[in-house]
Amino acid sequence: MEKNEWNNSLLLECIKEKKEKLIEVADHKGLTSKETVKCSQELDVLLNLVQRQVSL
């Protein structure tokens, strides 16, 4: 596996984990809690990284 493939795989795994955490936090604390919003913003950063890679 090449370095770039490894990085992409790791990034996709991070996104999957962050999505799961976001769902869990939102279920327990509500959609507008500070923790839910923070988790959502962190997921946005990861998704933006993927979008930038696709755009190259």
Backbone as CSV, one residue per row, in Angstrom:
resi,resn,N_x,N_y,N_z,CA_x,CA_y,CA_z,C_x,C_y,C_z
1,MET,0.848,-1.174,0.000,0.000,0.000,0.000,0.895,1.239,0.000
2,GLU,0.621,2.169,-0.887,1.390,3.401,-0.978,1.014,4.347,0.154
3,LYS,1.917,5.289,0.410,1.704,6.243,1.498,0.394,7.008,1.326
4,ASN,0.114,7.465,0.123,-1.101,8.229,-0.130,-2.348,7.379,0.127
5,GLU,-2.308,6.135,-0.294,-3.433,5.226,-0.048,-3.622,5.000,1.439
6,TRP,-2.495,4.863,2.149,-2.561,4.664,3.593,-3.172,5.886,4.267
7,ASN,-2.738,7.074,3.842,-3.285,8.309,4.408,-4.780,8.426,4.134
8,ASN,-5.205,8.098,2.930,-6.628,8.146,2.590,-7.421,7.157,3.421
9,SER,-6.878,5.971,3.588,-7.546,4.953,4.385,-7.691,5.401,5.837
10,LEU,-6.637,5.991,6.366,-6.663,6.489,7.736,-7.672,7.630,7.867
11,LEU,-7.696,8.522,6.907,-8.632,9.642,6.924,-10.075,9.141,6.881
12,LEU,-10.356,8.170,6.030,-11.713,7.618,5.952,-12.115,6.926,7.246
13,GLU,-11.172,6.266,7.897,-11.451,5.626,9.183,-11.749,6.686,10.249
14,CYS,-11.007,7.775,10.236,-11.254,8.874,11.180,-12.642,9.469,10.967
15,ILE,-13.037,9.605,9.710,-14.367,10.132,9.394,-15.443,9.193,9.920
16,LYS,-15.256,7.919,9.704,-16.232,6.933,10.181,-16.383,7.015,11.700
17,GLU,-15.266,7.076,12.398,-15.303,7.153,13.860,-15.941,8.455,14.340
18,LYS,-15.629,9.559,13.666,-16.194,10.847,14.069,-17.694,10.876,13.832
19,LYS,-18.162,10.277,12.733,-19.607,10.195,12.469,-20.311,9.421,13.573
20,GLU,-19.720,8.290,13.959,-20.310,7.471,15.018,-20.375,8.242,16.332
21,LYS,-19.301,8.966,16.644,-19.274,9.766,17.870,-20.319,10.870,17.803
22,LEU,-20.434,11.527,16.654,-21.416,12.594,16.486,-22.833,12.079,16.736
23,ILE,-23.155,10.949,16.178,-24.486,10.370,16.373,-24.725,10.056,17.843
24,GLU,-23.730,9.480,18.490,-23.852,9.129,19.906,-24.046,10.378,20.776
25,VAL,-23.222,11.387,20.541,-23.310,12.618,21.336,-24.646,13.310,21.094
26,ALA,-25.067,13.394,19.836,-26.341,14.048,19.512,-27.509,13.309,20.156
27,ASP,-27.461,11.981,20.183,-28.527,11.199,20.813,-28.619,11.465,22.313
28,HIS,-27.463,11.628,22.949,-27.439,11.783,24.404,-27.561,13.239,24.865
29,LYS,-27.030,14.165,24.095,-26.973,15.565,24.558,-27.820,16.516,23.735
30,GLY,-28.341,16.046,22.613,-29.166,16.904,21.768,-28.365,17.516,20.634
31,LEU,-29.086,17.923,19.612,-28.445,18.433,18.404,-27.763,19.781,18.598
32,THR,-28.198,20.554,19.581,-27.647,21.898,19.743,-26.664,22.015,20.904
33,SER,-26.304,20.904,21.524,-25.343,20.979,22.626,-23.977,21.403,22.103
34,LYS,-23.198,22.016,22.980,-21.857,22.470,22.587,-21.000,21.296,22.120
35,GLU,-21.119,20.164,22.798,-20.315,18.993,22.429,-20.707,18.460,21.050
36,THR,-22.003,18.453,20.750,-22.467,17.996,19.441,-21.969,18.930,18.338
37,VAL,-22.079,20.220,18.565,-21.633,21.204,17.575,-20.129,21.073,17.345
38,LYS,-19.366,20.921,18.424,-17.914,20.773,18.295,-17.566,19.529,17.486
39,CYS,-18.231,18.424,17.775,-17.991,17.170,17.057,-18.357,17.330,15.582
40,SER,-19.449,18.015,15.304,-19.872,18.261,13.930,-18.837,19.107,13.185
41,GLN,-18.296,20.105,13.847,-17.276,20.942,13.226,-16.004,20.151,12.941
42,GLU,-15.646,19.251,13.848,-14.468,18.401,13.634,-14.685,17.480,12.434
43,LEU,-15.894,16.960,12.306,-16.227,16.125,11.151,-16.153,16.951,9.866
44,ASP,-16.625,18.176,9.914,-16.538,19.064,8.742,-15.100,19.241,8.274
45,VAL,-14.193,19.414,9.212,-12.772,19.576,8.866,-12.272,18.340,8.125
46,LEU,-12.606,17.170,8.630,-12.173,15.920,7.991,-12.779,15.775,6.596
47,LEU,-14.048,16.094,6.467,-14.712,15.994,5.163,-14.128,17.001,4.171
48,ASN,-13.766,18.174,4.665,-13.135,19.167,3.795,-11.784,18.681,3.293
49,LEU,-11.047,17.960,4.120,-9.769,17.389,3.690,-9.983,16.419,2.528
50,VAL,-10.995,15.580,2.644,-11.295,14.624,1.580,-11.700,15.384,0.318
51,GLN,-12.519,16.405,0.466,-12.967,17.180,-0.683,-11.797,17.825,-1.404
52,ARG,-10.829,18.341,-0.643,-9.651,18.949,-1.251,-8.847,17.911,-2.021
53,GLN,-8.736,16.710,-1.485,-7.985,15.661,-2.167,-8.657,15.263,-3.470
54,VAL,-9.965,15.187,-3.456,-10.722,14.806,-4.647,-10.598,15.889,-5.721
55,SER,-10.518,17.125,-5.295,-10.464,18.250,-6.217,-9.115,18.389,-6.910
56,LEU,-8.093,17.776,-6.359,-6.736,17.924,-6.939,-6.585,17.233,-8.253
